[in-house]
Amino acid sequence: MSEKFVTQMPRASFFLAGVTYSQILSRTLPSTIEGLEMFNIFQDVDYVIGRSGKRHGFEMPYQPPNQWNNIMHFSNGSIFQLVSQDNPNSGRGLNSYGGAADESALLDPEKLYNNVQTTNRAQKEIFKKCSMLGSEVYASSTPITKKGKWFIEQEKKAAF
């Protein structure tokens, strides 16, 4: 996940997608937490996971969720909604300004489109010049099955 999403667009909503919640919680978040620490962004100081940081004085997002159990909330009000393909509607209704996914080769591209990518539609005049607005960052190890072929095809399209 890019810290640039959070720093460029305070109070914005983003997605963090994975195949299962278990995968997001056990594999994606630990490396994300470590990566954020390299930028001096610390859990329970600069962001919280699974709860609102409002009582700690965090800004609130433009569109705060009704439930926070699958939310990563940053002090400037930005949030990442954890979206899992094992729950087919976990991303529905979100208006995101961008997002990221780890181990993307394992994702089902049709579910990714229908449940996640279509949410990348939010616009605010104040974010118009942000380089990360509408960006989607997909990372993965090399696909070892035909299921991951879509990821390699996307990588070829993105190469310049």
C-alpha positions in Angstrom: 0.0 0.0 0.0 1.3 3.4 -0.8 1.5 5.9 2.0 1.1 8.5 -0.8 -2.7 7.7 -0.9 -3.0 8.8 2.7 -0.7 11.8 2.6 -2.1 13.2 -0.7 -5.8 12.8 0.1 -6.7 13.4 3.8 -10.2 12.2 4.8 -10.4 10.0 1.6 -11.5 6.4 1.4 -9.5 3.7 -0.3 -9.7 -0.1 -0.7 -7.2 -2.7 0.3 -8.2 -5.9 -1.4 -7.4 -9.6 -0.8 -8.6 -13.1 -1.5 -9.7 -13.7 2.0 -9.9 -11.6 5.2 -7.5 -14.2 6.7 -5.0 -13.5 4.0 -5.3 -9.7 4.5 -5.0 -9.9 8.3 -2.2 -12.5 8.4 -0.1 -11.7 5.4 -0.9 -8.3 4.0 -1.3 -6.2 7.1 1.9 -7.3 8.9 4.1 -6.2 5.9 2.0 -3.1 5.5 2.5 -2.2 9.2 6.3 -2.8 8.8 6.4 -0.7 5.6 4.5 2.2 7.2 7.0 2.2 10.1 9.8 2.9 7.5 7.9 6.2 6.9 7.6 6.8 10.6 3.9 6.0 10.5 3.0 3.9 13.6 0.0 1.7 14.5 -2.1 3.1 17.5 -0.4 6.5 17.0 -0.9 7.5 13.4 -3.6 4.8 12.5 -5.7 2.2 14.1 -7.1 -1.0 12.6 -10.6 -2.4 13.2 -11.9 0.7 15.0 -12.4 4.4 14.7 -9.7 6.7 15.9 -12.1 9.5 16.6 -11.7 9.2 20.4 -7.9 9.7 19.8 -8.6 12.9 18.0 -8.4 11.5 14.5 -10.1 13.4 11.7 -13.1 11.6 10.3 -13.4 10.6 6.6 -15.7 12.4 4.2 -17.8 9.2 4.2 -17.4 7.4 7.5 -18.4 3.8 7.6 -21.2 2.6 10.0 -19.0 -0.3 11.1 -15.2 -0.1 11.6 -14.2 -3.8 11.9 -12.7 -3.9 8.5 -11.3 -0.4 8.4 -7.7 1.0 8.8 -8.2 4.6 10.0 -5.4 7.2 9.8 -5.1 10.3 11.9 -5.7 12.6 9.0 -9.1 11.0 8.4 -8.1 8.7 5.5 -9.4 5.1 5.6 -8.6 1.9 3.9 -11.5 -0.5 3.7 -10.4 -4.1 3.8 -12.2 -5.8 0.9 -12.2 -9.6 0.6 -13.3 -11.8 -2.2 -14.6 -14.4 0.3 -17.3 -11.9 1.0 -18.8 -11.0 -2.4 -20.3 -7.7 -1.3 -17.6 -6.4 1.1 -16.6 -3.6 -1.4 -20.0 -2.7 -2.7 -21.2 0.8 -2.2 -17.7 2.2 -1.3 -16.7 5.3 -3.1 -13.0 5.1 -3.2 -10.3 7.4 -4.4 -7.9 4.6 -5.2 -6.6 1.4 -3.6 -4.3 -1.5 -3.5 -4.1 -5.3 -3.3 -1.4 -7.7 -2.3 -0.9 -11.2 -3.8 -3.0 -10.0 -6.7 -2.3 -13.0 -8.8 -4.5 -15.0 -6.5 -7.5 -12.6 -7.0 -10.4 -13.5 -9.3 -10.3 -10.7 -11.9 -14.1 -10.7 -12.5 -14.8 -10.4 -8.8 -12.1 -7.8 -8.5 -13.8 -5.7 -11.2 -17.3 -6.2 -9.9 -16.6 -5.7 -6.2 -13.6 -3.4 -6.0 -12.5 -1.6 -9.2 -16.0 -0.2 -9.8 -15.8 1.6 -6.5 -12.8 3.6 -7.6 -15.0 6.5 -8.7 -14.8 9.2 -6.0 -13.9 12.7 -7.0 -13.3 15.9 -5.0 -12.1 19.1 -6.5 -9.4 19.4 -3.8 -7.9 16.1 -4.9 -8.0 16.9 -8.7 -4.2 17.4 -9.0 -3.2 14.5 -6.7 -1.1 12.0 -8.6 -2.6 9.1 -6.7 -6.2 10.0 -7.4 -7.9 7.0 -9.1 -4.7 4.9 -8.8 -4.7 1.2 -8.2 -1.6 -0.6 -7.0 -1.4 -4.3 -7.4 1.5 -6.3 -6.1 2.1 -10.0 -6.2 4.7 -12.8 -6.3 5.0 -14.5 -9.6 1.8 -16.4 -10.5 2.3 -20.2 -10.5 -1.1 -21.2 -11.9 -3.3 -20.2 -14.8 -5.5 -18.3 -12.4 -2.8 -15.7 -12.1 -2.5 -15.2 -15.9 -4.6 -12.0 -15.7 -2.0 -10.4 -13.5 0.8 -11.0 -16.0 -1.4 -9.7 -18.8 -2.1 -6.5 -16.8 1.6 -6.1 -16.1 2.3 -6.2 -19.8 -0.3 -3.6 -20.5 1.1 -1.3 -17.8 4.7 -1.6 -19.0 6.0 1.4 -20.9 
